[in-house]
Amino acid sequence: MKKECNIVRDLLPNYIEELLNNDSKEFIETHMKDCQNCRKILEEIKTEKMEEEKNFDKMETEEVSYLKKYKRKKLLLKIILLIFMSAIIILGGGKIINYSYANSIIHTLFQKKQQLIELNNYNLNIKEHSINYDTKQEYFSTQKYYYKDGKYKEVTNGEAIHTKLLNNEHLYFGEINSNKQIQISDENKTIANIVANYNLVSKGQIFSRMYTYLNIYHTDLGFIMNFILRSSFKVRTDRLNGKECYVLRNEYKTSYHEVWIEKERQIPIKEIDDIYGVQYSETYYSFYENTVTDEDVQVPEREGYTIENINNIEDKEFIENWNLFNK
């Protein structure tokens, strides 16, 4: 009987799983009728199997629940990421548009500057009006520049309200790329013959004033820095004295700066610089081509004026900075 029990017990797992043929099943069931021990072992195996299945179902349920939670979290993360990316695209898209617009204007503007420098006959007038909010002082200045065939005349006039500086006019004459210049002060009745150890005026130097603010935005600082700087502009169109203009505006918490660029000629014609509560200034540029005569750039005669001869000797560092600023 013991031998038969061993055979039955070996077959019990397959019996429970219903993997036996009919003859083997019949053999086991016949044996079970007379063997209490084997019946007990069968019940124990069935109980263990039921526990295993129960635990498996529980684990499966927990796993399904975990997968559902994971999928929900993943979906939520995708939604958040999509919203974040959409915000970046919207904001970045605005930056890209600003950069593209400003970059095109600035590029064209400095191409035009090179063309202006090559001209041989032009007149540029610069008028500035500034207000100091603390002192309530207003200052007006004009700078008229005449250039023809290598010779130039510059007339400057400063007028301040509520101070002693009134109608302070000076005249400068010379040739470009020369270290000599004649300065006339009608207020002091003096004529100064200046000789320097560097070139006092280069061709097109006067245009540096018009492009000073924009020069940093034109300088190649690498794509990232150029993108940051140029995309900071707010670009709009407006009219000034009947002319269509681009307006490049940089606005900060304490100030703003605007450059007005005439569309047709692609040159700056106005600048505004406002430091809130400190100082406000407006500058206007008027440019005329082929209007200068030989008489405009000739040194006038002045009788009774004191003549001074001045040697203007500067060190190497000054000359390098001068040439860098006025190139």
C-alpha positions as CSV (number, residue, x, y, z in Angstrom):
1,M,0.0,0.0,0.0
2,K,2.9,2.4,0.8
3,K,4.2,2.0,-2.8
4,E,0.7,2.8,-4.2
5,C,0.5,5.9,-1.9
6,N,3.8,7.2,-3.2
7,I,2.6,6.8,-6.8
8,V,-0.7,8.6,-6.0
9,R,1.0,11.5,-4.1
10,D,3.4,12.0,-7.0
11,L,0.4,12.3,-9.4
12,L,-1.7,14.5,-7.1
13,P,-0.4,17.9,-8.5
14,N,-1.3,16.8,-12.1
15,Y,-4.6,15.4,-10.9
16,I,-5.6,18.7,-9.4
17,E,-4.6,20.5,-12.6
18,E,-6.5,17.9,-14.6
19,L,-3.6,16.9,-16.6
20,L,-4.0,13.1,-16.3
21,N,-5.6,10.7,-18.6
22,N,-8.7,8.9,-17.6
23,D,-7.0,5.7,-16.5
24,S,-4.7,7.6,-14.1
25,K,-7.6,9.6,-12.7
26,E,-9.6,6.5,-12.1
27,F,-6.6,4.9,-10.4
28,I,-6.2,7.8,-8.0
29,E,-9.9,8.2,-7.2
30,T,-10.2,4.4,-6.5
31,H,-7.2,4.7,-4.2
32,M,-8.6,7.7,-2.4
33,K,-11.7,5.8,-1.3
34,D,-9.7,3.5,0.9
35,C,-6.7,5.9,1.9
36,Q,-7.5,8.6,4.4
37,N,-3.9,9.9,4.4
38,C,-3.9,10.5,0.7
39,R,-7.3,12.2,0.9
40,K,-5.9,14.5,3.6
41,I,-2.8,15.3,1.5
42,L,-5.1,16.1,-1.5
43,E,-7.1,18.5,0.6
44,E,-3.9,20.2,1.8
45,I,-2.7,20.6,-1.7
46,K,-6.0,22.0,-2.8
47,T,-6.0,24.5,0.1
48,E,-2.4,25.6,-0.7
49,K,-3.4,26.0,-4.3
50,M,-6.5,28.1,-3.4
51,E,-4.3,30.3,-1.2
52,E,-1.8,30.8,-4.0
53,E,-4.5,31.7,-6.4
54,K,-6.0,34.1,-3.9
55,N,-2.6,35.8,-3.3
56,F,-2.0,35.9,-7.0
57,D,-5.3,37.6,-7.6
58,K,-4.5,40.1,-4.9
59,M,-1.1,40.8,-6.4
60,E,-2.6,41.1,-9.8
61,T,-5.2,43.5,-8.6
62,E,-2.5,45.6,-6.8
63,E,-0.4,45.6,-10.0
64,V,-3.3,46.7,-12.1
65,S,-4.1,49.4,-9.6
66,Y,-0.5,50.5,-9.7
67,L,-0.4,50.5,-13.5
68,K,-3.6,52.6,-13.6
69,K,-2.1,55.1,-11.1
70,Y,1.2,55.2,-13.1
71,K,-0.7,55.8,-16.3
72,R,-2.7,58.6,-14.7
73,K,0.5,60.2,-13.4
74,K,2.1,59.8,-16.8
75,L,-0.9,61.4,-18.5
76,L,-0.9,64.3,-16.0
77,L,2.8,64.8,-16.5
78,K,2.3,64.8,-20.3
79,I,-0.5,67.5,-19.9
80,I,1.8,69.6,-17.7
81,L,4.7,69.2,-20.1
82,L,2.4,70.1,-23.0
83,I,1.2,73.3,-21.2
84,F,4.8,74.2,-20.3
85,M,6.0,73.7,-23.9
86,S,3.1,75.6,-25.3
87,A,3.9,78.5,-23.0
88,I,7.5,78.4,-24.1
89,I,6.5,78.3,-27.7
90,I,4.2,81.3,-27.3
91,L,6.7,83.3,-25.3
92,G,9.6,82.1,-27.4
93,G,7.7,82.7,-30.5
94,G,7.2,86.4,-29.5
95,K,10.9,86.6,-28.8
96,I,11.8,85.0,-32.1
97,I,9.5,87.5,-33.9
98,N,11.0,90.4,-32.1
99,Y,14.5,89.2,-32.8
100,S,13.8,88.6,-36.5
101,Y,12.2,92.0,-36.9
102,A,14.8,94.0,-35.0
103,N,17.7,92.0,-36.5
104,S,16.6,92.8,-40.0
105,I,16.1,96.5,-39.3
106,I,19.5,96.8,-37.5
107,H,21.3,94.9,-40.3
108,T,19.9,97.2,-43.0
109,L,20.5,100.2,-40.9
110,F,24.3,99.6,-40.6
111,Q,24.5,98.7,-44.3
112,K,23.1,102.1,-44.9
113,K,25.6,103.7,-42.5
114,Q,28.5,102.4,-44.7
115,Q,26.9,103.9,-47.7
116,L,26.5,107.3,-45.9
117,I,30.2,107.2,-44.9
118,E,31.2,106.9,-48.6
119,L,29.3,110.0,-49.6
120,N,31.3,113.1,-50.6
121,N,28.7,115.8,-50.0
122,Y,26.3,116.0,-47.1
123,N,25.0,118.0,-44.2
124,L,23.9,116.5,-40.9
125,N,22.1,118.5,-38.2
126,I,21.7,117.2,-34.6
127,K,19.3,118.9,-32.2
128,E,19.0,117.8,-28.6
129,H,16.7,118.9,-25.8
130,S,17.3,117.5,-22.3
131,I,15.6,118.1,-18.9
132,N,17.0,117.4,-15.5
133,Y,14.1,116.6,-13.2
134,D,16.0,117.4,-10.0
135,T,17.3,120.8,-10.9
136,K,14.5,121.6,-13.4
137,Q,17.2,122.8,-15.8
138,E,16.7,122.5,-19.5
139,Y,19.5,122.3,-22.0
140,F,19.4,122.8,-25.8
141,S,22.2,122.0,-28.2
142,T,22.7,122.0,-31.9
143,Q,25.4,120.4,-34.0
144,K,25.7,121.2,-37.7
145,Y,28.1,119.2,-39.7
146,Y,29.1,120.0,-43.3
147,Y,31.2,117.8,-45.5
148,K,32.4,118.1,-49.0
149,D,35.3,116.4,-50.8
150,G,37.4,115.7,-47.8
151,K,36.8,119.1,-46.0
152,Y,34.4,119.6,-43.1
153,K,32.9,122.3,-40.9
154,E,31.3,121.7,-37.6
155,V,29.1,124.3,-35.8
156,T,28.1,123.6,-32.2
157,N,25.8,125.7,-30.1
158,G,24.7,125.1,-26.5
159,E,22.0,127.0,-24.6
160,A,21.0,126.3,-21.1
161,I,18.0,127.8,-19.3
162,H,18.6,129.3,-15.8
163,T,22.4,129.2,-16.2
164,K,25.1,131.5,-17.6
165,L,25.6,129.3,-20.6
166,L,23.7,131.0,-23.4
167,N,24.3,130.8,-27.2
168,N,27.8,129.4,-26.8
169,E,28.8,128.7,-30.4
170,H,32.0,127.1,-31.7
171,L,33.2,126.4,-35.2
172,Y,35.6,123.7,-36.3
173,F,37.3,123.4,-39.7
174,G,39.7,120.9,-41.1
175,E,40.2,117.9,-43.4
176,I,39.4,114.3,-42.6
177,N,42.2,112.0,-41.5
178,S,44.3,115.0,-40.5
179,N,45.9,115.9,-37.2
180,K,45.2,119.6,-37.7
181,Q,42.1,121.6,-37.0
182,I,41.0,125.3,-36.7
183,Q,38.6,126.2,-33.9
184,I,36.8,129.5,-33.8
185,S,34.9,130.8,-30.7
186,D,32.9,133.9,-31.5
187,E,32.0,134.3,-27.9
188,N,35.7,134.5,-26.8
189,K,36.9,136.0,-30.1
190,T,39.6,133.4,-30.4
191,I,41.0,131.3,-33.2
192,A,42.9,128.1,-32.1
193,N,45.2,126.3,-34.5
194,I,45.2,122.7,-33.2
195,V,48.0,120.2,-34.0
196,A,47.5,116.7,-32.4
197,N,49.5,113.5,-32.5
198,Y,46.5,111.6,-33.9
199,N,43.9,112.1,-36.6
200,L,41.2,114.4,-35.2
201,V,38.4,113.5,-37.6
202,S,37.9,110.4,-39.7
203,K,35.6,110.1,-42.7
204,G,32.0,109.5,-41.6
205,Q,33.0,110.0,-37.9
206,I,30.0,112.3,-37.4
207,F,27.7,109.3,-38.0
208,S,29.0,107.6,-34.8
209,R,26.7,109.9,-32.8
210,M,23.6,108.7,-34.7
211,Y,24.5,105.0,-34.1
212,T,26.0,105.1,-30.6
213,Y,23.1,103.4,-28.9
214,L,22.5,100.8,-31.6
215,N,26.1,99.9,-32.0
216,I,26.1,97.4,-29.2
217,Y,23.1,95.7,-30.7
218,H,24.9,95.5,-34.1
219,T,28.2,94.1,-32.7
220,D,28.6,90.3,-33.2
221,L,28.6,88.9,-29.6
222,G,27.6,85.4,-30.7
223,F,24.1,84.1,-31.5
224,I,22.9,83.7,-27.9
225,M,23.9,87.2,-26.8
226,N,22.7,88.7,-30.0
227,F,19.4,86.9,-29.7
228,I,18.9,88.1,-26.1
229,L,19.8,91.7,-26.9
230,R,17.9,92.1,-30.2
231,S,14.8,90.2,-29.0
232,S,14.5,92.7,-26.1
233,F,13.4,95.4,-28.6
234,K,9.7,96.1,-28.9
235,V,9.2,97.1,-32.6
236,R,6.4,99.2,-33.9
237,T,5.7,101.5,-36.8
238,D,4.8,105.2,-36.4
239,R,4.9,108.5,-38.2
240,L,7.2,111.5,-37.6
241,N,6.9,114.7,-39.6
242,G,4.9,112.8,-42.2
243,K,7.4,110.0,-42.6
244,E,6.8,106.3,-41.9
245,C,9.2,105.1,-39.2
246,Y,10.2,101.9,-37.4
247,V,10.5,102.5,-33.7
248,L,12.8,100.3,-31.7
249,R,12.0,100.5,-28.0
250,N,13.8,99.1,-25.0
251,E,11.8,99.4,-21.8
252,Y,13.0,98.8,-18.2
253,K,11.6,99.3,-14.8
254,T,13.3,102.7,-14.3
255,S,13.8,103.9,-17.9
256,Y,13.1,103.4,-21.6
257,H,15.0,104.2,-24.8
258,E,13.6,104.6,-28.3
259,V,15.2,105.0,-31.7
260,W,13.1,106.2,-34.6
261,I,14.2,105.0,-38.1
262,E,12.9,106.5,-41.3
263,K,11.7,103.6,-43.4
264,E,12.4,105.2,-46.8
265,R,16.0,106.2,-46.2
266,Q,16.8,103.7,-43.4
267,I,18.5,106.2,-41.1
268,P,17.9,107.2,-37.5
269,I,16.0,110.5,-37.2
270,K,15.0,110.6,-33.5
271,E,16.1,109.2,-30.2
272,I,14.4,109.4,-26.8
273,D,16.1,108.5,-23.5
274,D,13.9,108.8,-20.4
275,I,15.3,107.9,-16.9
276,Y,12.2,108.1,-14.8
277,G,12.3,111.0,-12.4
278,V,16.0,111.8,-13.2
279,Q,16.4,113.0,-16.8
280,Y,14.7,113.1,-20.1
281,S,16.3,113.9,-23.5
282,E,15.2,114.0,-27.1
283,T,17.6,114.0,-30.1
284,Y,16.6,114.8,-33.7
285,Y,18.8,114.0,-36.7
286,S,18.3,115.8,-40.1
287,F,20.4,114.6,-43.0
288,Y,20.7,116.2,-46.4
289,E,22.8,115.0,-49.4
290,N,24.5,117.1,-52.0
291,T,23.6,120.4,-50.4
292,V,27.1,121.6,-49.2
293,T,29.0,124.2,-51.2
294,D,32.7,125.0,-51.2
295,E,32.0,128.2,-49.2
296,D,30.3,126.2,-46.5
297,V,33.6,124.4,-45.6
298,Q,36.0,127.4,-46.1
299,V,37.5,129.0,-43.0
300,P,36.0,132.5,-42.6
301,E,38.1,135.5,-41.9
302,R,37.8,137.0,-38.4
303,E,39.4,140.4,-37.6
304,G,40.5,141.2,-34.1
305,Y,40.4,137.6,-32.9
306,T,43.2,136.3,-30.7
307,I,45.2,133.5,-32.4
308,E,46.4,130.6,-30.4
309,N,48.6,127.7,-31.4
310,I,47.9,124.5,-29.4
311,N,49.7,121.1,-29.5
312,N,47.3,118.4,-28.4
313,I,49.5,115.5,-27.4
314,E,47.7,112.4,-26.0
315,D,49.0,109.0,-24.7
316,K,48.6,105.7,-26.5
317,E,45.6,104.6,-24.5
318,F,43.6,107.7,-25.3
319,I,44.4,107.5,-29.0
320,E,43.3,103.8,-29.1
321,N,40.0,104.6,-27.3
322,W,39.5,107.7,-29.6
323,N,40.0,105.6,-32.7
324,L,37.7,102.8,-31.4
325,F,34.9,105.2,-30.6
326,N,35.1,107.2,-33.8
327,K,35.7,104.5,-36.3
